[in-house]
């Protein structure tokens, strides 16, 4: 297989609502939040892991393209079971080495999205944060539907506040013979993500985003309709 080119896809991800991508915790601290967010060890800033972004895009595209397996598992290349000659899921996200798929490596590389510290709007959010940088605490309770009584105590979820802006950075590898539609499918994945949510508790309003300043190999681009 001959690699023709690698396209760089960049842009900005603006949070329209607070975002929570959990870091997990092994201990509970008195007075601390129950659900901390992922942060960079070097400076404590939050970020969007490339794995989270890529995984959500894949899940949305599989639903959109009717590629979800009947058992609910992710779509995978399994020899002649994938009838699509240029299956966009297999090509974009790759196939496991043990399947001996002849399609080569996955075309999509998604890097961690770092918060853009050069923006004054982000610096303002950082200054106004209580505790760790770029932080807000969302307090939630569980209420009985019949009695309207609180069923559980207050729980605090750490979020990145609305208005925070992250740098989007992806690469798209185009090999000889690849259909041009693969790039369009990738952009549809971003458009679906903008309609959906990133991180946890999306059904409760978390993680709504807006993608701006989208560039494909240095040229302005726009997201397709989905």
ZAMIDREN-814373 format. One record per residue: x, y, z of N, C-alpha, C, O in turn. Coordinates in steps of 0.02 Angstrom, whole numbers, plus 32768, in hexadecimal, padded with zeros to 4 digits. Example, Ala and Ser with C-alpha at 12.3 -4.5 7.8 and 13.67 -1.06 7.14 Angstrom:
BEGIN
82947EE4818682677F1F818682947F5B818682C87F5A81A782827F90816282AC7FCB816582858002818A829E80398192
% end
This chain:
BEGIN
802A7FC58000800080008000802C803E8000805D80428025801A806F7FD7804180AC7FD4801A80E57FF67FE180F27FE6803C81058025801E813E80488023817B801B805A8190800A7FEA819780087FEA81D27FDC7FF7821280028020823B7FED7FD5821A803A7FDE825880607FBD825080A57F95822380B07FD0827C80D27FB1828081147F9482C6811B7FB982F8811B7F5382CA81227F32830A812A7F2C831A81747F1A82EF819C7F3A835981867F32836F81CB7EEF839381D17EE083BF81AA7EC9838082037E87839E82107E8A83C182547E9683A182877E7F840282537E83842982917E44845382997E1C845B826B7E3C846D82D57E03849882E37E0084A7832D7E2F849983537DC984C383427DBC84D383887D7D84AF839F7D4C84AC837A7D7F849483DB7D44847583FA7D3084A284347D5284A684677CF884C3842D7CDE84EF84627CA784CB84887C7984AE846B7CAC84CC84CA7C7884AE84F37C3D84DE84FA7C45851785107C0384C684E67BC584EE84EF7BA584DF85327B7F8508854D7BB384A4854E7B9E849385927BD9847285B57C0A845F85957BD5846C85F77C0B844E861C7C19840686057BEB83E285F37C5883F386057C6D83B185ED7C8E838986257CB683A3864C7C7B834886287C9A831C86597CB582DE86367C8F82B5861C7CF782D786367D18829986217D3C827F865E7D6E829C86737D238249867A7D39823386BB7D7F821686BD7D9581F5868F7DA1822486F57DE4820887007DE181CA872A7E1181A3872B7DA981BF874D7DA58187877C7DCB819887BB7DF981C187BA7DB7817987F27DD9818688317DD68147885C7DA38125885F7E0D8139887D7E1080FD88A77DFB810C88EF7DEB80DE89157DFC814C89017DE9815E89457DB8819889447DB681BE89147D91819D89787D6281D5897F7D7A820289B77D8681EC89EF7D83824289A77D9B827289D87D60829989F47D3382AE89CF7D6082A38A367D2B82CA8A557D2D83118A3B7D6183338A3E7CF483288A217CF1836C8A067D08837089BE7D0483A689A07D20833989A17D38833A895C7D008329892B7CC9831689407D0E833188EB7CDC832088B87CDA82D488B07D0C82B288BB7C9F82BB889C7C97827388937CB2825B88507CC88222884A7CB18287881F7CC3827387DB7CF582A687BD7CE082D387997D35829E87CA7D6682CD87AE7D7082C287637D61828D87497D8882F687427D9482F286FA7DDD82E086EC7E0882E587187DEA82CC86AE7E2F82BC869A7E5782FD86947E3E8330867B7E9682FA86AA7EC2833486A67F08831F86937F1C82E5869D7F2D834D86767F72834086647F9E834286A37F97837186CB7FC9831286AD7FF4831386E88023834F86EB8034836687218037836886B1806B839D86B0805283E086C98078840586E8801283F186BD7FFA843386D17FB4843186F17F9B846587067F9583F786F57F5383F187137F1A840986E87EE1840B86FE7F29841B86A97EF48433867C7ECA83F886637EE583C286577E898402865A7E6083CE863C7E6F83C785F27E8983F685D37E5E838E85D57E668384858D7E32835285767E128331859F7E2A834D85357DFD831B85187E2882E384FC7E4982EE84C97E2982A8851A7E52827285017E3F826084B97E04825D84A77E72825384907E65823F844C7E3A820084497E1281F7841C7E4481D3847A7E1D8195847C7DD381A384877DA88181846A7DC381D584B07D7D81E784BD7D5D8204847E7D2581F2846C7D818230845D7D67825084217D5E821D83E97D2A821C83C87D9081F483DF7D8D81C183A97D57818E83B77D33817A838A7D53817783F67D21814684077CDA815E83FE7CAF813983E57CCD819D84117C8981B884087C7981C183BE7C4181B383A87CA981D883977C9F81E0834F7C8F819C83307C61819683077CB5816983437CAA812683267C65810C83387C4180F4830C7C51811283777C1080FA838C7BD7811D83667BA880FD83507BDD815F835E7BAA8185833A7BA7817282F17B71816B82D47BE2816A82D17BE38157828A7BC78110827F7BA58104824D7BD580E382AD7BBA809F82A67B6D80A082A97B4C807C82847B5280C982D57B0980CF82D97AEE80F1829A7ABB80DC827F7B10812582837AF9814B82497AFC812282097AD0812781DE7B3080F882037B3B80D081C67B1E808A81CC7B29806081A07AFA807C82037ADD803A820F7B128004820F7B0B7FD081F07B49801182337B817FE282377B877FC1827C7BB47F9882867B5C7FD382A97B617FB682EC7B507F6C82E97B207F5882C97B797F42830B7B6D7EFA830A7B2B7EEA832E7B157F1083597B0C7EB2831B7ACC7EA083377ACF7E9383827A9D7E9C83A57B0A7E7F839A7B127E7383E27B247EB284097B2F7EB084457B267EEA83E57B357F2A84057B7E7F3B84077B907F72841C7BAA7F0D83F37BF27F1A83F37C057F4883B97BDF7F5183897C427F6483BF7C5B7F8D83897C637F6483497C717F28834C7C5B7F8583107C657F6482D07CAF7F5382C87CDB7F7D82D47CBD7F1682B27D027F0282A77D087EDC82657CD97EBB824F7D427EE282477D507EBC820B7D577E73821D7D807E6082477D2E7E4881FE7D307E01820D7D2D7DD981CB7CFC7DB781BC7D647DDF81A57D677DBA81667D317DCF81367D287E0A81287D0C7D9E811C7CD97DAE80EA7C977DC3810A7C657DCC80E67C967DCB814D7C587DE1816D7C4A7E2B81617C107E4081657C7E7E5281537C737E9881427C6E7E9C80F77CA17E9880D47C327EA580DD7C267EA280967C387EE280717C3C7EE380337C427F1880967C4F7F5980787C987F5B80617CC57F57808A7CA47F6180207CE87F6080057D127F9880237D4D7F8D80337CF67FD2802B7D19800A80497CF4802080887CDD8059808D7CED7FF280B67CC8800080F47CE8803C81177D228038812B7CC38074811F7CE180AF813D7CF780A581857D2780C4819C7CD5807981AA7CE8806C81EF7D2A804681F17D58805982157D2F801181CA7D6C7FE981C87DA7801381B17DDE800E81CD7D9D803C817E7DD4806281627DE9809B818F7E2480A7819B7DB880BF81AA7DC980F981D47DE980E482167E1B8100822B7DCB80B282367DDF80A2827B7E0B8064827F7E25805482B57E15804182477E44800A82457E257FC8825A7DEC7FC582707E4D7F9382517E387F4F82637E6E7F30828D7EA97F4082877E5A7F0282B87E8A7EE082E47EBC7EB882B97EAA7E9D82847EF97EB382D17F2E7E9182AB7F1D7E48829F7F2E7E2C826B7EFB7E2782CF7EEE7DE082C87EB87DCF82967EAB7D9482897E977E0282797E657DF682467E847DF082017E647DD981D17EC37E0381FB7EE87E0181BC7EC27E2781857EC17E12814B7EA57E5F81987E817E8881687EB17EA681357EE67EBF81487E9F7EA680F57ECC7EC180C27EC67F0C80B87EDE7F2780867EA67F2E80E77E967F7580DC7ECD7FA380F67EC97FDF80EB7EFF7F8881197F347FB281327F217FD381747EEF7FC281927F4A800281897F3E802381CA7F01805181C77EEC806781927EE5806082027EAE809082067EC480D381EB7EFE80E781F27E9680F581CC7EA7813581AB7EA6817081DB7EC481A481CE7E83816982137E7881A2823F7EA481A0827C7EA9816D829E7EC681D8828A7EED81E182C77ECE821C82ED7EC8825382D27EBA8211832B7E9C824683547EC8825383907ED5822683B87EE0829083967F0D82A283CD7EE582C184077EAE82D983FF7F0482BF84427EE582E0847B7EDA8329846C7F05834A844E7EA0834384807E8F838984747EA183B284B27E8383A984E77ED283DE84AB7EE9840784E37EC1844884E67EAC846384B37EB9846185227E9784A1852B7EC484D885117F0184D7851E7EA8850884ED7ED0853D84CD7EDC857584FF7EB285A185097F178574851D7F2785A585517F3885EA85347F40861A855A7F3E85F084F27F4C863184D57F0E865E84D07F13869A84C37ED4864184DB7E95866784D57E84868985167E86866A854B7E7386C885137E6086EF854E7E2186D2856E7E1B86D285AC7DF386B885457DB6869B85607DC6865F858D7DA6865685C07DF6863885797E0B85FF85A27E2E861685E27E2485FA86177E57864A85DB7E79866486167E48867F864A7E52867986867E12869E86317DDF86B7865F7DBE867E86847DB3868286C17DAE864886607D90860D86817DC085F186B47DAB85DC86EA7E0085F086A47E3285D686D27E35860087127E3A85E587497E338643870A7E36866F87447DFA866787707DFE866D87AD7DC0865B87527D82865687787D76861187967D45860787BA7DA185E287867D99859E879F7DA4859C87EA7DCE85C088057D7F8571880B7D88856688527DAE8524885A7D9684EF88457DE9852788787E1184EB887F7E3D84E088437E64850D88317E3984A688247E63849687EB7E5084C087AE7E1784D787AA7E7F84C9877E7E7184F587447E3A84D987177E33849C870F7E13850786FA7DDE84F686CB7DAB84C586EA7D9C849186CE7D9284D887247D6784AA874A7D2784CC87617D27850687747CF284A6875F7CB584B787827C99847787A17CA7844087897C71847E87D57C52844587F57C07844787E97BE6847987F77BED841187CF7BA4840A87C37B8883DE87FA7B9B83A387FF7B5B83F988237B3D83D288597AFB83B588427AD183D788257AF38373884E7AB7835088387A9B832788717ABE831388A07A598319886D7A3882EF889E7A0982C0887979FA82CA883E79F2828C889C79C0825E8881797F826788A8797F826288E67948827588847908828388A478D5824D889378CF8239885978B1823688C5787C820488BB784382238892782C825A88A1782D8201885E77FA821C883177B682248852778E824E883E77A881FB8885776781FD88A57766822D88E07739825888E577978227890C7796824E894A77BA8291894377B382BD896D77E18298890E780B82D48903784082DC8938785D83128940784D82A7895D788182A9898F78C58297897078C98271894078F982B3898E793C82A48977794E825D898C794D824C89C7795F8233895A796E81EC896879B681E3897E79C581B889A879E3820989627A2A820389737A46824789857A28827B89767A80824789A47A9F828689B67ABA82AA89797ABA829089417AD182E689847AED830E894E7B2C82ED89337B5482D289597B3482EE88F17B7182D788D27B8C830E88A57B67833188837BCD831688A67BED834B88817C14832E88467C3C8300884E7C078349880B7C2B833387CF7C56836D87B67C3E83A587AD7C94835E87A97CC28391878F7CB9839787447CB3836487217CB683D4872B7CAE83E086E37CDD841786CC7CF4844086F37CEB8416868B7D0B844F866B7CD3847E86577CA3846986377CD684BF866A7C9E84EC865F7C9084F986157CBC84F385EB7C52850B86077C3F852185C47C6A855E85B17C7A858885DB7C7B856185727CA5859885597CED858585507D1185A6852A7D04855085717D49853985687D54852185217D27850285037D8F852F85067D9F851E84C07DDD84F284BD7E10850284DB7DD784BB84997E0E848B84907E24848B84477DFE849C841A7E638477843C7E7E847183F97E72842B83DD7E8683FA83FC7E51842883A47E4583E983817E8083DA83537E958406832E7E9A839D83557ED4838B832C7ECE834183187ED5831583427EC2833582D87EBC82F282BE7EE482EB827D7EF4831D825D7EF482AE826B7F1482A1822B7EED826B82067ED1823D82247EEA827381C37EC7824381997EF8822981657F11824F813B7F0681E881697F3681CA813B7F1181AF80FD7EE4818681027F2581C780C27F0681B180847F378185805E7F6E8199804C7F21814780517F498118802B7F2F81147FE47EF581247FD57F5A80FE7FB87F4880F67F717F0C80C77F6B7F0C80907F867ED980DE7F477E9D80B67F3D7E6580C47F6F7E2D80AC7F667E7480EA7FA47E3F80FA7FD47E0B81277FB47E1C81557F907DCB811A7FC17D9781467FA67D97818B7FC77DA6819180037D8681BE7FA17D8382027FBC7D4D82087FF27D4F8236801A7D1D81DB7FF27CE581DF80227CFB81D4806A7CD681E680987D3781B780757D4D81AB80BA7D5581EC80E07D4281F1811B7D72821F80C07D7A825F80E27D36827F80F17D2C829C81267D08827880C37CC5829380CF7CA3826F81097C80828F81317CAF822E810E7C93820881477CB1822081897C8E822781BB7CF2822D81887D14824881C47CF4828A81D97CE7829482157CE882B781AB7CCA82F781BB7C8282EE81D37C6A831481FD7C6082BB81B97C1C82AD81D37C208296821B7BF382A682437C558272822D7C5E825E82727C64829A82A07C47829A82D77C8882CD828B7C8E830A82B27C4B832E82B67C39834982EA7C26832E827E7BE4834F827E7BB4832C82AE7B8D834C82D07BB782E982AF7B8D82C382DD7BA082D283267B7582D783517BE182D783327BF982E683757BDF8329838C7BCD833183C77BDC8359835F7BC3839C83707B78839983807B6083C183A87B54836C83617B0D8364836F7B01833C83AF7ACC834283CE7B32831483C37B2B82E783FC7B4D830684397B3A833D844E7B7F82E684557BA282FF84907BE382DA84987BEC82A3847D7C1182F984BD7C5182DA84CD7C5582D185197C4182FD853E7C708298852E7C75828B85767C37826B85927C0B8255856D7C33826985D47BFB824985F67BC0827686017BC582B485FC7B87825886107B48827B86217B2F82A885EA7B1182DD85F77B3B829585AC7B2382BD85737AD782C385727ABD82F6855D7AB4828F85897A6B8291858A7A5082C285BD7A1582D485BC7A7C82D785EB7A688309861E7A84834E860F7A85837A863A7A99835785D27AAE839A85BD7AF883A785BD7B0E83DD85A87B20837885D37B69838185D47B86837A858D7B68835985627BBE839985827BE8838A85497BD083A085047BE7838584D27BA483D285007B9083EC84BF7BC9841884A47BE3844384C87BDC840D84657C16843184497C04845484087BD1844683E97C30848283F67C2C84A383B57C7384A483977CA284BA83B87C79848C835A7CBA848883397CC184C4830A7C9784CF82DF7CF784E983127D03852582E97D49852282CC7D7284F782DD7D578551829E7D998559827F7DB3851782627DEF850982677D8784F082457D9B84AF822A7DC684B881EC7DB484DD81BE7DFF849581EC7E2E849881B47E41845181A07E4E842781CB7E448445815F7E5C840581447E998413811A7E93843080E37ED3840081327F12840C81107F1C845781007F34846A80CB7F0A848181317F1684C8812A7EDF84EF81067EE4852C81007EAC84CD80EE7E7584EE80CB7E3584EA80F47E2684B881137E10852280F57DD38525811C7DA284F081047D9A84E580C87D8084D081337D50849C81237D1284A6814E7D1384CA817F7CDD848681397C9E848981607C848443816A7C93841581447C5C843B819E7C4083FA81AD7C0383ED81827BDB841B81767BFB83B081697BC183A0813F7B81839B81697B83839681A67B49839D81477B09839481697AFF834A81797B0F831E81517AE6833D81B47AD682F881C87A9082F581E57A7882C081F9
% end
